[in-house]
C-alpha cells in the first residue's frame, strides 16, 4: 500500500479539504523560514503513514494563506490543529515529538 500523501491546503481549498473531510485531518500551519516547522515535518509524514485511513495530514503555508491563518488566530508556528466533523477539536503548539503530538490528538481520531 503506498504511503498516504500529505494534502497541501490553501485559503481556497480549506473548506473542502479540511472542514469537509470525512476523517479527522491534522493541519500543520507552517512557513519555509521556520526551523521548528522543518523539524516537525518528518514526524507528520510518519503519522500520515501510520494513521492512513483513520486520519489525514494537511499543510498550510501561513505566508501564502493569510485568511485561514488569521481565522484560526495562529500566532506562533509550528501550530497543528486537528479538525473533526468540520470543527477544530485540538491544537498542538510548537515542535514536539510524535508521541506528544499523538497524546494530544489521538483520542479524537479513533
Buried (B, 14 or more C-beta within 10 A) or exposed (E): EEEBEBBEBBBEBBEEBBEEBEEBBBBBBBBEEBEBBBEBBEBBBBBBEEBBEEBBBBBBBBEEBEEBBEEBEBEEBBBBBBBBEEEEBBBBBEBBEBEEBBEBBBEBBE
